[in-house]
Amino acid sequence: MHDGLKARLNAQALAEGFDLMRICRPDAVPEVPERLAAFLEAGRHGQMGWLEERSTWRGDPAALWPAARSIIMLGESYTPQEDPLANLDAPELGTVSVYARNRDYHDLVKKRLKRLARWLLADLDSRGLGEASPEVKVFVDTAPVPEKPLGQAAGLGWQGKHTNLVSRDLGNWFFIGSIFTTIDLAPDAAEIDHCGSCRACLDVCPTDAFPAPYQLDARRCISYLTIEHKGPVDPALRPLMGNRIYGCDDCLAACPWNKFAQDARELRYHARPDLVEPRLDELVALDDASFRARFSGSPIKRIGRDRFLRNVLYAIGNSGRVDLLASAEAHLGDPDEAVADAARWAQSRLKSAVNGLE
């Protein structure tokens, strides 16, 4: 152990822009392998085959990097300034998940993690406290790391009934990053569950994606359907998606612990004006080049124009706006079959709306 290092590390984490820092051991989540295996066996991961392919590492952080002795868990607020669900009552608009309304958090959080990791090594070296070649590795979301269980083990928060991490200090609007290190740091106490009898997040889910508290079936989750799922979405689920065109924040927004949420200090998490109230008639007209230009630097860009347009057409079909019929019909011959299928579905829905007015 290194006297004072943890306090200095925490102060530096806050200076870098993080809002919470806690520490756990790599072997602090022994329950994860069994839980992950049950999730995969039930097929609840849908098309996310990478979860199964990397299940050994995802189930056991110690196996990911056996030399690691400590895991530094960081939380960074992205609390929205606006009502994240306001557009759900405006059928001519699309609703984009709060985290995707500006810059891609992967890039921003990873840069902070790298700066903090470099500071840690430099601090040890400057004080003559360096161990034999201490090492660090940083991870944010894309690596096979069970971030939410580790976050609970470290004391950042607890996994709520919606399976997301909830903090008494930040609510549930925060990103998670981790620094694995060979340096021996004193671990913090794990957080306990504070959900009590509340089931607000479960009851608000539009598609009933929670088979039970603390369990998620990704195949019914709108975030999964709009971002990870390739090809046409189950027609039975399409009407339930409403105008959610990228992600879904309903369960997060319903959490009463958000009364303690802190405003996002990072201005690049604040929503871009064109993504606060994006118009469906504008979005459906995007070709590949204009899609890439509009969403440069945004996490939305990674799903590509075709999947995004599929989502927009589902929203148009749910809108009841007959003035959007021509916009849907313009894509009946789209070369991507999922887009063409979505256009046919939207056309059928809107024509039914027209007949209902006659």
C-alpha positions as CSV (number, residue, x, y, z in Angstrom):
1,M,0.0,0.0,0.0
2,H,1.1,3.6,-0.6
3,D,0.4,6.2,2.0
4,G,-1.7,9.1,0.7
5,L,-1.8,7.7,-2.9
6,K,-5.5,6.9,-2.9
7,A,-6.5,10.4,-1.6
8,R,-4.2,12.0,-4.3
9,L,-5.7,9.7,-6.9
10,N,-9.2,10.6,-6.0
11,A,-8.4,14.4,-6.1
12,Q,-6.8,14.0,-9.5
13,A,-9.8,11.9,-10.8
14,L,-12.1,14.8,-9.8
15,A,-9.7,17.3,-11.4
16,E,-9.8,15.3,-14.7
17,G,-13.6,15.6,-14.8
18,F,-14.8,12.4,-13.1
19,D,-17.4,12.7,-10.4
20,L,-16.8,9.5,-8.5
21,M,-13.8,7.2,-7.9
22,R,-13.8,3.9,-6.0
23,I,-11.6,0.8,-6.0
24,C,-12.1,-3.0,-5.9
25,R,-10.2,-6.2,-6.4
26,P,-10.4,-8.1,-9.7
27,D,-11.9,-11.1,-7.9
28,A,-14.6,-9.0,-6.2
29,V,-17.5,-10.2,-8.4
30,P,-17.6,-14.1,-8.0
31,E,-21.4,-14.1,-8.8
32,V,-21.0,-12.8,-12.3
33,P,-20.1,-16.1,-14.2
34,E,-23.2,-17.8,-13.0
35,R,-25.4,-14.8,-13.8
36,L,-23.9,-14.3,-17.2
37,A,-24.2,-18.0,-18.1
38,A,-27.9,-18.0,-17.2
39,F,-28.5,-14.8,-19.3
40,L,-26.7,-16.4,-22.3
41,E,-28.4,-19.8,-21.9
42,A,-31.8,-18.1,-22.0
43,G,-30.8,-16.4,-25.2
44,R,-31.5,-13.0,-23.8
45,H,-28.5,-11.5,-25.5
46,G,-30.2,-11.7,-28.9
47,Q,-27.7,-11.0,-31.7
48,M,-25.0,-9.8,-29.4
49,G,-22.8,-12.9,-30.1
50,W,-19.7,-11.1,-28.7
51,L,-21.2,-11.5,-25.2
52,E,-20.9,-15.3,-25.6
53,E,-17.6,-15.3,-27.4
54,R,-15.9,-13.3,-24.6
55,S,-17.9,-14.7,-21.7
56,T,-14.8,-16.1,-20.0
57,W,-13.3,-12.7,-19.6
58,R,-16.5,-10.9,-19.1
59,G,-17.4,-13.3,-16.3
60,D,-14.0,-13.1,-14.6
61,P,-12.1,-9.8,-14.6
62,A,-9.1,-11.5,-13.0
63,A,-8.9,-13.7,-16.2
64,L,-8.9,-10.7,-18.4
65,W,-5.5,-9.5,-17.0
66,P,-4.2,-11.9,-14.3
67,A,-1.4,-9.5,-13.3
68,A,-3.9,-6.8,-12.1
69,R,-4.2,-6.3,-8.4
70,S,-6.6,-3.4,-8.3
71,I,-9.4,-2.0,-10.4
72,I,-10.1,1.8,-10.2
73,M,-13.7,2.4,-11.1
74,L,-14.7,5.9,-12.3
75,G,-18.1,7.5,-12.8
76,E,-18.8,10.6,-14.9
77,S,-22.2,12.4,-15.0
78,Y,-24.0,13.1,-18.2
79,T,-27.3,14.3,-16.6
80,P,-29.5,15.9,-19.2
81,Q,-30.5,19.6,-18.9
82,E,-33.8,18.9,-20.7
83,D,-36.6,16.4,-20.1
84,P,-35.3,13.2,-21.8
85,L,-38.8,12.0,-22.5
86,A,-40.3,15.2,-23.8
87,N,-40.4,14.2,-27.4
88,L,-42.5,11.1,-26.8
89,D,-45.6,13.2,-27.0
90,A,-44.5,14.9,-30.3
91,P,-45.0,12.3,-33.0
92,E,-43.4,14.5,-35.7
93,L,-40.1,14.3,-33.8
94,G,-37.7,11.5,-33.0
95,T,-36.4,10.7,-29.5
96,V,-32.7,10.0,-29.1
97,S,-31.2,8.6,-26.0
98,V,-29.6,11.3,-23.8
99,Y,-26.1,9.8,-24.0
100,A,-26.1,10.1,-27.8
101,R,-27.2,13.7,-28.2
102,N,-23.6,15.0,-28.6
103,R,-20.1,13.6,-28.7
104,D,-19.3,9.9,-28.3
105,Y,-18.6,9.3,-24.7
106,H,-16.2,6.4,-25.5
107,D,-13.7,8.9,-26.8
108,L,-14.1,11.4,-24.0
109,V,-14.0,9.0,-21.1
110,K,-11.1,7.0,-22.5
111,K,-9.0,10.1,-22.9
112,R,-9.7,11.0,-19.2
113,L,-8.8,7.5,-18.1
114,K,-5.5,7.6,-20.0
115,R,-4.6,10.9,-18.5
116,L,-5.4,9.7,-15.0
117,A,-3.5,6.4,-15.5
118,R,-0.4,8.4,-16.7
119,W,-0.7,10.7,-13.7
120,L,-0.8,7.6,-11.4
121,L,2.4,6.2,-12.8
122,A,4.1,9.6,-12.7
123,D,3.1,10.2,-9.1
124,L,4.5,6.9,-8.0
125,D,7.7,7.6,-9.9
126,S,8.1,11.2,-8.6
127,R,7.9,10.0,-5.0
128,G,10.2,7.0,-5.5
129,L,7.3,4.7,-4.7
130,G,7.2,2.9,-8.0
131,E,6.9,-0.9,-7.9
132,A,8.8,-3.0,-10.3
133,S,7.5,-1.8,-13.6
134,P,3.9,-0.9,-12.5
135,E,1.4,-1.2,-15.3
136,V,-2.1,0.1,-16.1
137,K,-4.8,-0.7,-18.7
138,V,-7.9,1.4,-19.3
139,F,-11.4,0.2,-20.4
140,V,-14.6,1.9,-21.2
141,D,-17.7,-0.1,-22.3
142,T,-16.3,-1.8,-25.4
143,A,-14.0,-4.3,-23.6
144,P,-15.2,-7.6,-22.0
145,V,-15.4,-6.0,-18.5
146,P,-18.4,-6.5,-16.2
147,E,-18.4,-2.8,-15.4
148,K,-21.7,-2.6,-13.5
149,P,-21.0,-5.4,-11.1
150,L,-17.5,-4.1,-10.6
151,G,-19.0,-0.6,-10.0
152,Q,-21.2,-2.1,-7.3
153,A,-18.3,-4.0,-5.7
154,A,-16.2,-0.8,-5.6
155,G,-19.0,1.2,-4.1
156,L,-19.8,3.5,-7.1
157,G,-23.5,2.5,-6.8
158,W,-25.7,-0.6,-7.0
159,Q,-27.3,-2.4,-9.9
160,G,-30.9,-1.3,-9.8
161,K,-33.9,-3.4,-10.9
162,H,-33.4,-2.1,-14.4
163,T,-29.8,-3.6,-14.2
164,N,-28.2,-0.2,-14.6
165,L,-25.9,1.2,-11.9
166,V,-27.6,3.7,-9.6
167,S,-25.6,6.1,-7.3
168,R,-26.8,7.9,-4.2
169,D,-24.7,10.8,-5.5
170,L,-25.4,10.8,-9.2
171,G,-28.6,9.0,-9.8
172,N,-28.2,6.8,-12.8
173,W,-27.1,9.3,-15.4
174,F,-23.4,8.5,-15.5
175,F,-20.8,6.7,-17.6
176,I,-18.5,4.1,-16.1
177,G,-14.8,3.7,-16.9
178,S,-12.1,1.5,-15.3
179,I,-8.4,1.4,-14.8
180,F,-6.8,-2.0,-14.2
181,T,-3.4,-1.8,-12.5
182,T,-0.8,-4.0,-11.0
183,I,-0.5,-1.5,-8.2
184,D,-1.9,-2.6,-4.8
185,L,-4.6,-0.1,-3.7
186,A,-6.9,-0.3,-0.7
187,P,-10.4,-1.4,-1.9
188,D,-13.6,0.4,-0.9
189,A,-16.7,-1.2,0.6
190,A,-19.2,-2.5,-1.8
191,E,-22.5,-0.6,-2.2
192,I,-25.8,-2.2,-1.0
193,D,-29.1,-2.2,-2.8
194,H,-31.3,0.8,-2.1
195,C,-34.2,0.1,-4.5
196,G,-36.5,-1.1,-1.8
197,S,-40.0,-1.8,-3.0
198,C,-39.8,0.7,-5.9
199,R,-40.5,-0.7,-9.3
200,A,-40.8,2.5,-11.3
201,C,-38.2,1.5,-13.9
202,L,-39.9,-1.9,-14.4
203,D,-43.4,-0.5,-14.8
204,V,-42.5,2.3,-17.3
205,C,-40.7,-0.1,-19.8
206,P,-42.7,0.2,-23.1
207,T,-41.9,-3.4,-24.2
208,D,-41.9,-5.3,-20.9
209,A,-38.2,-6.0,-21.3
210,F,-37.7,-7.0,-17.7
211,P,-38.8,-10.7,-17.0
212,A,-38.2,-10.0,-13.3
213,P,-36.5,-7.3,-11.2
214,Y,-32.8,-7.2,-11.9
215,Q,-33.2,-9.2,-15.1
216,L,-33.2,-7.9,-18.7
217,D,-34.2,-9.6,-21.9
218,A,-32.3,-7.6,-24.5
219,R,-34.5,-9.0,-27.2
220,R,-37.3,-6.8,-26.1
221,C,-35.3,-3.8,-25.0
222,I,-35.7,-0.7,-27.3
223,S,-32.0,0.3,-26.8
224,Y,-31.0,-3.1,-28.1
225,L,-33.5,-3.1,-30.9
226,T,-32.6,0.3,-32.3
227,I,-28.8,-0.1,-31.9
228,E,-27.6,-3.7,-31.8
229,H,-30.3,-5.6,-33.7
230,K,-29.7,-6.1,-37.4
231,G,-32.5,-6.5,-39.9
232,P,-36.2,-6.1,-39.4
233,V,-37.6,-5.8,-35.9
234,D,-40.4,-8.1,-34.8
235,P,-43.6,-6.4,-36.1
236,A,-45.3,-7.0,-32.7
237,L,-42.7,-4.8,-31.0
238,R,-42.6,-2.0,-33.6
239,P,-45.7,-0.1,-32.3
240,L,-44.3,-0.2,-28.8
241,M,-41.1,1.6,-29.9
242,G,-43.1,4.8,-30.5
243,N,-40.7,7.5,-31.9
244,R,-37.6,6.2,-30.1
245,I,-35.1,6.2,-33.0
246,Y,-31.8,5.6,-31.1
247,G,-31.9,4.0,-27.6
248,C,-34.4,4.4,-24.9
249,D,-34.2,6.3,-21.5
250,D,-37.6,5.4,-20.0
251,C,-36.3,3.2,-17.2
252,L,-33.4,5.6,-16.4
253,A,-35.6,8.6,-16.3
254,A,-38.1,6.9,-14.0
255,C,-35.6,6.3,-11.2
256,P,-36.4,8.5,-8.2
257,W,-32.7,8.5,-7.2
258,N,-32.2,11.0,-10.0
259,K,-33.2,13.7,-7.6
260,F,-29.6,13.6,-6.5
261,A,-28.2,13.7,-10.0
262,Q,-25.4,16.2,-10.7
263,D,-25.3,18.3,-13.8
264,A,-22.8,17.1,-16.4
265,R,-19.7,19.2,-16.2
266,E,-18.5,18.2,-19.6
267,L,-20.1,20.6,-22.1
268,R,-19.7,18.0,-24.9
269,Y,-22.3,15.9,-23.2
270,H,-24.9,18.7,-23.4
271,A,-27.4,18.0,-26.2
272,R,-26.8,19.4,-29.6
273,P,-29.9,21.5,-30.6
274,D,-30.5,19.4,-33.7
275,L,-30.8,16.3,-31.5
276,V,-33.0,17.7,-28.8
277,E,-36.0,17.9,-31.2
278,P,-34.9,16.1,-34.4
279,R,-37.6,16.2,-37.1
280,L,-38.5,12.8,-38.7
281,D,-39.1,14.4,-42.1
282,E,-35.5,15.7,-42.1
283,L,-34.0,12.5,-40.8
284,V,-35.7,10.2,-43.2
285,A,-34.3,12.1,-46.1
286,L,-30.6,11.5,-45.2
287,D,-28.5,9.6,-47.7
288,D,-25.3,7.9,-46.6
289,A,-23.1,10.9,-47.0
290,S,-25.4,13.3,-45.2
291,F,-26.0,10.8,-42.4
292,R,-22.2,10.5,-41.9
293,A,-21.8,14.3,-42.0
294,R,-24.6,14.9,-39.6
295,F,-23.5,12.4,-37.0
296,S,-19.8,12.8,-37.2
297,G,-18.3,12.4,-33.7
298,S,-21.6,11.0,-32.5
299,P,-22.2,7.4,-31.3
300,I,-25.2,7.3,-33.7
301,K,-22.8,7.1,-36.6
302,R,-21.7,3.6,-35.7
303,I,-25.1,1.9,-36.5
304,G,-24.9,3.3,-40.1
305,R,-27.5,5.0,-42.2
306,D,-29.6,1.9,-43.0
307,R,-30.3,0.8,-39.5
308,F,-30.9,4.4,-38.4
309,L,-33.3,4.9,-41.3
310,R,-35.1,1.7,-40.4
311,N,-35.7,3.2,-36.9
312,V,-36.9,6.5,-38.3
313,L,-39.4,4.7,-40.6
314,Y,-40.8,2.8,-37.6
315,A,-41.3,6.1,-35.8
316,I,-43.0,7.5,-38.9
317,G,-45.3,4.5,-39.0
318,N,-46.1,5.1,-35.4
319,S,-46.7,8.8,-35.8
320,G,-50.2,8.8,-37.3
321,R,-48.9,11.8,-39.4
322,V,-50.4,11.4,-42.8
323,D,-48.2,14.2,-44.0
324,L,-45.2,11.8,-43.6
325,L,-46.7,9.2,-45.9
326,A,-44.8,10.4,-49.0
327,S,-41.5,10.4,-47.0
328,A,-42.1,6.7,-46.1
329,E,-43.1,5.8,-49.7
330,A,-39.9,7.3,-51.0
331,H,-38.0,4.3,-49.5
332,L,-40.2,1.5,-50.7
333,G,-37.5,0.6,-53.2
334,D,-34.5,1.0,-50.9
335,P,-31.7,-1.4,-51.6
336,D,-31.5,-2.4,-47.9
337,E,-34.4,-4.8,-47.3
338,A,-34.8,-3.8,-43.7
339,V,-35.3,-0.2,-44.7
340,A,-37.7,-1.2,-47.5
341,D,-39.6,-3.4,-45.1
342,A,-39.9,-0.6,-42.6
343,A,-41.1,1.7,-45.4
344,R,-43.8,-0.8,-46.4
345,W,-44.8,-1.1,-42.7
346,A,-45.0,2.7,-42.2
347,Q,-47.0,3.0,-45.5
348,S,-49.5,0.5,-44.3
349,R,-49.9,2.1,-40.9
350,L,-50.3,5.6,-42.3
351,K,-52.7,4.5,-44.9
352,S,-54.8,3.0,-42.2
353,A,-54.7,6.3,-40.4
354,V,-55.9,8.0,-43.6
355,N,-58.8,5.6,-43.9
356,G,-59.7,6.2,-40.3
357,L,-60.1,9.9,-41.1
358,E,-62.4,9.3,-44.1
